[in-house]
Amino acid sequence: MLAAAEGLTVRLGERPVLREVDLAVRAGEVLTLVGPNGAGKSTLLAALAADLAPSEGTLLVDGRPAADWTTRELALRRSVLPQAATLSFPFPVVEVVRMGRAPWANTAAADEDEAAVAEAMAATDVLAFADRPFGALSGGERARVALARVLAQRTQLLLLDEPTAALDLRHQEQVMRICRERAAAGRGVVVVLHDLGLAAAWADRAAVLHRGRLAAAGPPDEVFTQELLSEVYGHPVRVLRDPDTDAPLIVPERPGRRAGATGSARERVTAASRAAPPPVARERGVSGG
């Protein structure tokens, strides 16, 4: 057990963002946190990292209360990838990745610095621009460099907040393959994802969050049901099966896609556009999180 939340409640001001969450993170598994915007996924990840103190409940890291560890001791046990990677100075990529080795300075593991950096950069496919300034990279390239920094830290617990959000299909699969490989090597990996297909294909367990509570947790085969996901996301979905892997495939219901739909594709697109609200109205209805 690398980390465990017990009755975890987090309030921001007077507003409860997480309510009474019980969740364990185990070595050797990939655990995904999924749910709609504002469900509390990033807040839970920050709480598991001990970066956000709970208002109620406890967080254990390596069997001890998180508050008993120093900042450096935590950095030797868990590494955290935030949603956005920003730097104020034009550090070259290789130096950004090397920052992940900072907690190991003046320890016997410092001898592994160069090997850890090279391995992490190769795994994330960033060796080709090792000398380029971090600020000159595209969003997807920055995301891969930030992940390389986390991998170079070589901790038992990896906490990743939307590591695939800025990536193309190939690199999304690459990131999730890295997560699986780290879990197979005995580490624990917690990943916040919006893509339910990725979660279903790569996770050992999925925790579904809804309005700050844990709606379900378990293998994707068990918790990714049409009823639960339709309720949590406020949109009807169908859960199909991949013919090769038998993993769940989550498909949102869309106009004109149901069995028995009539009319040409052009007619269906035209009808959908007429029914949709003006762009301004749609933008006003969007909420982040």
C-alpha positions as a Python dict, from the first residue, in 0.01 Angstrom:
ca = {
    (1, 'M'): (0, 0, 0),
    (2, 'L'): (179, 314, -121),
    (3, 'A'): (-90, 565, -23),
    (4, 'A'): (-433, 546, 132),
    (5, 'A'): (-706, 805, 177),
    (6, 'E'): (-944, 734, 464),
    (7, 'G'): (-1257, 946, 497),
    (8, 'L'): (-1081, 1221, 304),
    (9, 'T'): (-1272, 1550, 286),
    (10, 'V'): (-1125, 1865, 131),
    (11, 'R'): (-1283, 2208, 152),
    (12, 'L'): (-1177, 2513, -45),
    (13, 'G'): (-1310, 2798, 164),
    (14, 'E'): (-1652, 2683, 280),
    (15, 'R'): (-1714, 2466, -24),
    (16, 'P'): (-1648, 2091, 7),
    (17, 'V'): (-1465, 1972, -306),
    (18, 'L'): (-1410, 1615, -187),
    (19, 'R'): (-1637, 1431, 53),
    (20, 'E'): (-1541, 1125, 260),
    (21, 'V'): (-1327, 951, -2),
    (22, 'D'): (-1175, 612, 82),
    (23, 'L'): (-919, 503, -175),
    (24, 'A'): (-599, 299, -166),
    (25, 'V'): (-308, 310, -412),
    (26, 'R'): (-122, -18, -445),
    (27, 'A'): (216, -110, -585),
    (28, 'G'): (198, -287, -919),
    (29, 'E'): (-118, -122, -1051),
    (30, 'V'): (-240, 164, -1268),
    (31, 'L'): (-527, 348, -1103),
    (32, 'T'): (-716, 602, -1313),
    (33, 'L'): (-927, 884, -1173),
    (34, 'V'): (-1214, 970, -1408),
    (35, 'G'): (-1524, 1185, -1394),
    (36, 'P'): (-1672, 1503, -1542),
    (37, 'N'): (-1528, 1852, -1505),
    (38, 'G'): (-1541, 1968, -1145),
    (39, 'A'): (-1582, 1616, -1004),
    (40, 'G'): (-1273, 1650, -783),
    (41, 'K'): (-1016, 1446, -977),
    (42, 'S'): (-727, 1694, -960),
    (43, 'T'): (-811, 1777, -599),
    (44, 'L'): (-795, 1410, -506),
    (45, 'L'): (-462, 1370, -686),
    (46, 'A'): (-321, 1671, -499),
    (47, 'A'): (-447, 1526, -171),
    (48, 'L'): (-288, 1186, -246),
    (49, 'A'): (37, 1372, -316),
    (50, 'A'): (11, 1542, 26),
    (51, 'D'): (23, 1876, -156),
    (52, 'L'): (-325, 1959, -27),
    (53, 'A'): (-408, 1899, 338),
    (54, 'P'): (-743, 1734, 407),
    (55, 'S'): (-1007, 1917, 608),
    (56, 'E'): (-1115, 1584, 755),
    (57, 'G'): (-991, 1228, 735),
    (58, 'T'): (-636, 1100, 696),
    (59, 'L'): (-381, 1032, 425),
    (60, 'L'): (-121, 763, 474),
    (61, 'V'): (198, 751, 265),
    (62, 'D'): (399, 431, 300),
    (63, 'G'): (188, 347, 602),
    (64, 'R'): (259, 670, 790),
    (65, 'P'): (51, 987, 814),
    (66, 'A'): (157, 1221, 536),
    (67, 'A'): (219, 1500, 786),
    (68, 'D'): (496, 1290, 946),
    (69, 'W'): (712, 1307, 633),
    (70, 'T'): (933, 1604, 546),
    (71, 'T'): (901, 1762, 202),
    (72, 'R'): (1218, 1590, 85),
    (73, 'E'): (1112, 1254, 224),
    (74, 'L'): (789, 1281, 30),
    (75, 'A'): (981, 1374, -286),
    (76, 'L'): (1179, 1050, -252),
    (77, 'R'): (856, 850, -236),
    (78, 'R'): (621, 1012, -481),
    (79, 'S'): (653, 1225, -794),
    (80, 'V'): (379, 1455, -924),
    (81, 'L'): (297, 1574, -1275),
    (82, 'P'): (65, 1879, -1264),
    (83, 'Q'): (-173, 1969, -1547),
    (84, 'A'): (35, 2263, -1672),
    (85, 'A'): (414, 2273, -1702),
    (86, 'T'): (555, 2627, -1698),
    (87, 'L'): (904, 2768, -1643),
    (88, 'S'): (1012, 3131, -1612),
    (89, 'F'): (1366, 3075, -1740),
    (90, 'P'): (1483, 2930, -2074),
    (91, 'F'): (1628, 2607, -1938),
    (92, 'P'): (1723, 2349, -2201),
    (93, 'V'): (1514, 2034, -2205),
    (94, 'V'): (1785, 1813, -2055),
    (95, 'E'): (1816, 2045, -1755),
    (96, 'V'): (1440, 2041, -1699),
    (97, 'V'): (1446, 1661, -1690),
    (98, 'R'): (1749, 1668, -1460),
    (99, 'M'): (1544, 1869, -1208),
    (100, 'G'): (1366, 1545, -1128),
    (101, 'R'): (1687, 1420, -966),
    (102, 'A'): (1706, 1707, -714),
    (103, 'P'): (1561, 1508, -421),
    (104, 'W'): (1843, 1253, -457),
    (105, 'A'): (2128, 1505, -424),
    (106, 'N'): (2392, 1400, -170),
    (107, 'T'): (2259, 1046, -152),
    (108, 'A'): (2404, 721, -288),
    (109, 'A'): (2138, 732, -563),
    (110, 'A'): (2295, 1051, -705),
    (111, 'D'): (2530, 823, -899),
    (112, 'E'): (2227, 721, -1105),
    (113, 'D'): (2145, 1076, -1216),
    (114, 'E'): (2272, 1061, -1574),
    (115, 'A'): (2132, 714, -1637),
    (116, 'A'): (1794, 813, -1493),
    (117, 'V'): (1777, 1128, -1709),
    (118, 'A'): (1877, 945, -2028),
    (119, 'E'): (1631, 662, -1964),
    (120, 'A'): (1344, 902, -1896),
    (121, 'M'): (1414, 1109, -2207),
    (122, 'A'): (1432, 800, -2426),
    (123, 'A'): (1106, 665, -2284),
    (124, 'T'): (920, 989, -2359),
    (125, 'D'): (1078, 1043, -2703),
    (126, 'V'): (1241, 1381, -2623),
    (127, 'L'): (1609, 1306, -2686),
    (128, 'A'): (1593, 1472, -3029),
    (129, 'F'): (1545, 1818, -2874),
    (130, 'A'): (1748, 1777, -2555),
    (131, 'D'): (1929, 2110, -2605),
    (132, 'R'): (1632, 2321, -2710),
    (133, 'P'): (1487, 2575, -2463),
    (134, 'F'): (1180, 2443, -2286),
    (135, 'G'): (984, 2756, -2378),
    (136, 'A'): (1042, 2695, -2751),
    (137, 'L'): (857, 2362, -2747),
    (138, 'S'): (503, 2289, -2854),
    (139, 'G'): (241, 2207, -2591),
    (140, 'G'): (268, 1836, -2657),
    (141, 'E'): (648, 1842, -2643),
    (142, 'R'): (640, 2029, -2312),
    (143, 'A'): (402, 1769, -2172),
    (144, 'R'): (641, 1488, -2265),
    (145, 'V'): (939, 1671, -2113),
    (146, 'A'): (743, 1728, -1792),
    (147, 'L'): (664, 1357, -1780),
    (148, 'A'): (1032, 1276, -1837),
    (149, 'R'): (1119, 1489, -1532),
    (150, 'V'): (874, 1286, -1322),
    (151, 'L'): (1013, 955, -1452),
    (152, 'A'): (1370, 1065, -1380),
    (153, 'Q'): (1272, 1113, -1016),
    (154, 'R'): (1240, 733, -990),
    (155, 'T'): (988, 715, -707),
    (156, 'Q'): (766, 424, -612),
    (157, 'L'): (449, 630, -659),
    (158, 'L'): (371, 837, -970),
    (159, 'L'): (80, 1083, -965),
    (160, 'L'): (-3, 1218, -1310),
    (161, 'D'): (-268, 1484, -1379),
    (162, 'E'): (-401, 1455, -1736),
    (163, 'P'): (-66, 1350, -1890),
    (164, 'T'): (-230, 1273, -2227),
    (165, 'A'): (-437, 1592, -2267),
    (166, 'A'): (-202, 1773, -2509),
    (167, 'L'): (-78, 1466, -2695),
    (168, 'D'): (-152, 1306, -3029),
    (169, 'L'): (-278, 950, -3053),
    (170, 'R'): (67, 790, -3077),
    (171, 'H'): (203, 970, -2774),
    (172, 'Q'): (-115, 911, -2571),
    (173, 'E'): (-61, 539, -2619),
    (174, 'Q'): (308, 581, -2540),
    (175, 'V'): (232, 752, -2208),
    (176, 'M'): (-14, 485, -2102),
    (177, 'R'): (233, 213, -2204),
    (178, 'I'): (492, 379, -1981),
    (179, 'C'): (240, 375, -1695),
    (180, 'R'): (179, 4, -1746),
    (181, 'E'): (553, -68, -1759),
    (182, 'R'): (615, 122, -1435),
    (183, 'A'): (332, -69, -1267),
    (184, 'A'): (470, -400, -1395),
    (185, 'A'): (804, -306, -1234),
    (186, 'G'): (631, -277, -897),
    (187, 'R'): (546, 92, -882),
    (188, 'G'): (207, 247, -824),
    (189, 'V'): (67, 487, -1084),
    (190, 'V'): (-234, 717, -1043),
    (191, 'V'): (-351, 893, -1359),
    (192, 'V'): (-624, 1155, -1403),
    (193, 'L'): (-786, 1097, -1742),
    (194, 'H'): (-1076, 1241, -1939),
    (195, 'D'): (-1050, 973, -2208),
    (196, 'L'): (-1255, 679, -2083),
    (197, 'G'): (-1125, 464, -2367),
    (198, 'L'): (-767, 503, -2245),
    (199, 'A'): (-875, 433, -1888),
    (200, 'A'): (-1061, 119, -1993),
    (201, 'A'): (-774, -10, -2203),
    (202, 'W'): (-484, 49, -1964),
    (203, 'A'): (-607, 71, -1603),
    (204, 'D'): (-611, -206, -1346),
    (205, 'R'): (-864, -7, -1145),
    (206, 'A'): (-1072, 302, -1215),
    (207, 'A'): (-1213, 540, -956),
    (208, 'V'): (-1519, 728, -1084),
    (209, 'L'): (-1572, 1063, -913),
    (210, 'H'): (-1903, 1248, -913),
    (211, 'R'): (-1966, 1579, -735),
    (212, 'G'): (-1675, 1526, -500),
    (213, 'R'): (-1769, 1174, -399),
    (214, 'L'): (-1639, 835, -505),
    (215, 'A'): (-1921, 691, -715),
    (216, 'A'): (-1746, 360, -786),
    (217, 'A'): (-1400, 202, -779),
    (218, 'G'): (-1282, -125, -926),
    (219, 'P'): (-1174, -286, -1253),
    (220, 'P'): (-1301, -93, -1559),
    (221, 'D'): (-1495, -404, -1667),
    (222, 'E'): (-1703, -374, -1351),
    (223, 'V'): (-1742, 0, -1295),
    (224, 'F'): (-1775, 130, -1653),
    (225, 'T'): (-2143, 54, -1694),
    (226, 'Q'): (-2388, 240, -1915),
    (227, 'E'): (-2607, 330, -1620),
    (228, 'L'): (-2329, 469, -1400),
    (229, 'L'): (-2145, 662, -1671),
    (230, 'S'): (-2466, 806, -1816),
    (231, 'E'): (-2566, 933, -1471),
    (232, 'V'): (-2222, 1067, -1377),
    (233, 'Y'): (-2158, 1248, -1705),
    (234, 'G'): (-2517, 1363, -1756),
    (235, 'H'): (-2517, 1221, -2107),
    (236, 'P'): (-2633, 883, -2237),
    (237, 'V'): (-2354, 644, -2335),
    (238, 'R'): (-2324, 293, -2469),
    (239, 'V'): (-2058, 50, -2346),
    (240, 'L'): (-1942, -185, -2620),
    (241, 'R'): (-1657, -438, -2633),
    (242, 'D'): (-1332, -423, -2826),
    (243, 'P'): (-1343, -733, -3050),
    (244, 'D'): (-971, -800, -2999),
    (245, 'T'): (-907, -714, -2632),
    (246, 'D'): (-1261, -732, -2488),
    (247, 'A'): (-1193, -400, -2310),
    (248, 'P'): (-1493, -169, -2269),
    (249, 'L'): (-1545, 89, -2544),
    (250, 'I'): (-1744, 390, -2425),
    (251, 'V'): (-1944, 562, -2698),
    (252, 'P'): (-2159, 870, -2630),
    (253, 'E'): (-2503, 869, -2785),
    (254, 'R'): (-2519, 1115, -3074),
    (255, 'P'): (-2806, 1241, -3293),
    (256, 'G'): (-2849, 1031, -3605),
    (257, 'R'): (-2624, 752, -3479),
    (258, 'R'): (-2889, 528, -3328),
    (259, 'A'): (-3019, 222, -3508),
    (260, 'G'): (-3299, 307, -3747),
    (261, 'A'): (-3179, 662, -3819),
    (262, 'T'): (-3294, 777, -4161),
    (263, 'G'): (-3182, 1035, -4412),
    (264, 'S'): (-2846, 1107, -4572),
    (265, 'A'): (-2539, 1213, -4377),
    (266, 'R'): (-2577, 1565, -4520),
    (267, 'E'): (-2939, 1581, -4405),
    (268, 'R'): (-2848, 1467, -4053),
    (269, 'V'): (-2564, 1721, -4024),
    (270, 'T'): (-2795, 2000, -4146),
    (271, 'A'): (-3066, 1902, -3899),
    (272, 'A'): (-2816, 1890, -3611),
    (273, 'S'): (-2676, 2233, -3696),
    (274, 'R'): (-3027, 2383, -3704),
    (275, 'A'): (-3107, 2233, -3364),
    (276, 'A'): (-2781, 2349, -3202),
    (277, 'P'): (-2777, 2679, -3009),
    (278, 'P'): (-2581, 2972, -3151),
    (279, 'P'): (-2202, 2959, -3087),
    (280, 'V'): (-2223, 3233, -2823),
    (281, 'A'): (-2486, 3039, -2628),
    (282, 'R'): (-2275, 2723, -2640),
    (283, 'E'): (-1967, 2904, -2517),
    (284, 'R'): (-2158, 3056, -2226),
    (285, 'G'): (-2266, 2709, -2120),
    (286, 'V'): (-1912, 2569, -2105),
    (287, 'S'): (-1750, 2526, -1764),
    (288, 'G'): (-1391, 2430, -1700),
    (289, 'G'): (-1236, 2213, -1431),
}
